[in-house]
Amino acid sequence: MTTTLDLHCDVCARMRAFSQPVCVEDHGGECPDWACTGCGAALVIAPVVLLVDRSSMVELRRPVRIRRGAPTPDRRAA
């Protein structure tokens, strides 16, 4: 039994049946390779993997540079 999926083919520009060719990379039943039965265009369907950084947030700021002789909050002109 051949597994098929109805997907949009960009080459054919319409919905087509895609089938799994014989897997040469030993993925078993989880092979991500699919081929359009109309034109043979290849399509790889793989799971989406999201990497989330759960470390605490760090706010990055440039250090405040105070120039000598420049008015500071204490020495502002009145």
Rosetta silent file (secondary structure, phi, psi, omega in degrees, C-alpha in Angstrom):
SEQUENCE: MTTTLDLHCDVCARMRAFSQPVCVEDHGGECPDWACTGCGAALVIAPVVLLVDRSSMVELRRPVRIRRGAPTPDRRAA
SCORE:     score description
SCORE:     0.000 S_00000001
   1 L     0.000  128.214  179.761    0.000    0.000    0.000 S_00000001
   2 L   -94.451  130.866  177.913    1.399    3.391   -1.021 S_00000001
   3 L   -83.486  132.359  177.428    0.847    6.303    1.341 S_00000001
   4 E  -131.224  152.949  175.032   -0.318    9.497   -0.360 S_00000001
   5 E  -130.629  141.952  173.111   -1.121   13.018    0.778 S_00000001
   6 E   -92.012  112.825 -177.635   -3.007   15.710   -1.111 S_00000001
   7 E  -134.471  164.448  176.730   -0.801   18.807   -0.951 S_00000001
   8 E   -80.333  127.068  177.063   -0.234   21.948   -2.996 S_00000001
   9 E   -99.344  122.519 -179.925    2.527   21.491   -5.582 S_00000001
  10 L   -68.731  -30.822 -179.730    4.368   24.734   -6.416 S_00000001
  11 L   -72.970  -47.073  178.879    5.551   23.358   -9.774 S_00000001
  12 L   -76.592  -20.119 -178.675    2.096   22.176  -10.899 S_00000001
  13 L    60.985   38.048  175.447    0.480   25.215   -9.186 S_00000001
  14 E  -165.002  173.626  177.393   -2.429   23.141   -7.872 S_00000001
  15 E   -69.518  132.276  179.534   -3.373   20.420   -5.412 S_00000001
  16 E  -139.654  162.856  174.263   -1.738   17.115   -6.291 S_00000001
  17 E   -82.868  133.025  175.523   -1.224   13.722   -4.708 S_00000001
  18 E  -113.190  137.534  178.008    2.215   13.271   -3.121 S_00000001
  19 E  -123.751  159.129  179.139    3.609    9.821   -2.410 S_00000001
  20 L   -89.746  121.994  174.223    6.606    8.638   -0.438 S_00000001
  21 L   -72.972  171.347  177.418    9.406    7.207   -2.543 S_00000001
  22 L   -62.086  127.681 -176.965   11.484    4.316   -1.233 S_00000001
  23 L   -79.560  120.537  179.578   13.547    5.690    1.662 S_00000001
  24 L   -97.469   -3.603 -177.328   17.279    5.225    1.059 S_00000001
  25 L  -104.944   10.677  174.928   18.302    6.932    4.330 S_00000001
  26 L    58.955   46.009  174.318   16.747    4.329    6.650 S_00000001
  27 L   -80.873  -13.870 -176.081   14.153    6.613    8.286 S_00000001
  28 H    74.852 -138.352  179.444   11.723    3.735    8.554 S_00000001
  29 H   -79.571   -2.537 -176.629    8.089    4.859    8.615 S_00000001
  30 H  -104.141   25.610 -177.665    9.084    8.427    9.520 S_00000001
  31 L   -65.879  128.579 -177.889   10.678    9.383    6.184 S_00000001
  32 L   -85.366   -2.709 -175.199   10.138   13.131    5.514 S_00000001
  33 E   -85.060  132.675  177.337   10.569   12.827    1.724 S_00000001
  34 E  -135.246  151.049  179.384    7.522   13.143   -0.535 S_00000001
  35 E  -132.155  138.130  177.768    7.252   13.415   -4.335 S_00000001
  36 E   -67.447  131.652 -179.689    4.498   14.899   -6.484 S_00000001
  37 L   -76.484  -13.055  179.127    2.852   12.160   -8.528 S_00000001
  38 L   -88.065  -49.770 -174.731    2.266   14.622  -11.380 S_00000001
  39 L  -118.246  -14.094  179.480    5.657   16.241  -11.933 S_00000001
  40 L    88.225    6.240  179.051    7.998   14.523   -9.443 S_00000001
  41 L   -59.852  139.960 -178.095    8.821   17.689   -7.465 S_00000001
  42 E   -89.282  146.767  178.160   10.354   16.869   -4.094 S_00000001
  43 E  -142.191  133.657  177.663    8.921   18.030   -0.795 S_00000001
  44 E  -111.755  121.813  178.084   10.343   17.466    2.683 S_00000001
  45 L  -111.101  110.989 -177.369    7.864   17.471    5.546 S_00000001
  46 L  -125.422  153.804  178.546    9.652   17.591    8.875 S_00000001
  47 L   -67.886  149.059  177.729    8.430   18.371   12.382 S_00000001
  48 L   -82.632  130.748  179.081    8.867   21.906   13.650 S_00000001
  49 L  -115.533  121.930  177.630   11.362   22.181   16.499 S_00000001
  50 L  -106.889  130.294  175.974   11.211   25.250   18.727 S_00000001
  51 L  -104.532  121.596 -177.178   14.098   26.099   21.001 S_00000001
  52 L  -115.776  128.396  177.481   13.039   28.158   23.980 S_00000001
  53 L   -88.874  111.444 -177.811   15.501   29.860   26.297 S_00000001
  54 L   -98.139   10.369  176.714   14.025   29.572   29.772 S_00000001
  55 L   -71.484  164.490 -178.123   16.875   31.339   31.551 S_00000001
  56 L   -64.700  149.438 -179.148   16.115   34.590   33.320 S_00000001
  57 L   -73.194  141.866  178.616   15.819   37.638   31.144 S_00000001
  58 L  -120.458  128.036  177.917   18.806   39.951   31.047 S_00000001
  59 L   -92.803  122.874 -179.026   18.426   43.584   30.162 S_00000001
  60 L   -97.396  123.130  177.243   21.354   44.836   28.157 S_00000001
  61 L  -134.603  151.366  173.174   22.206   48.496   28.558 S_00000001
  62 L   -77.339  143.603  177.959   25.227   50.543   27.782 S_00000001
  63 L   -65.340  143.589  178.656   26.952   51.841   30.875 S_00000001
  64 L   -76.001  123.795  179.988   26.185   55.483   31.616 S_00000001
  65 L  -103.987  126.947  178.323   29.286   57.565   31.011 S_00000001
  66 L  -103.724  120.645  178.601   29.625   60.800   32.933 S_00000001
  67 L   -80.665  143.134  177.705   31.908   63.335   31.334 S_00000001
  68 L   -67.386  134.935  179.402   34.065   65.384   33.624 S_00000001
  69 L    86.518  -12.189  178.869   32.791   68.922   33.937 S_00000001
  70 L   -79.215  147.061 -179.712   29.389   68.036   32.552 S_00000001
  71 L   -64.867  133.175  176.301   26.440   68.895   34.757 S_00000001
  72 L  -102.153  169.966  179.405   25.301   65.935   36.868 S_00000001
  73 L   -54.518  -30.541 -179.476   21.856   65.603   38.440 S_00000001
  74 L   -80.691  -27.974 -171.685   23.308   67.191   41.624 S_00000001
  75 L  -110.852   25.768  179.131   25.124   70.039   39.848 S_00000001
  76 L   -66.529  148.109  178.319   22.522   71.164   37.309 S_00000001
  77 L   -71.993  139.772 -178.161   22.234   74.870   36.643 S_00000001
  78 L   -85.620    0.000    0.000   19.234   76.433   38.314 S_00000001
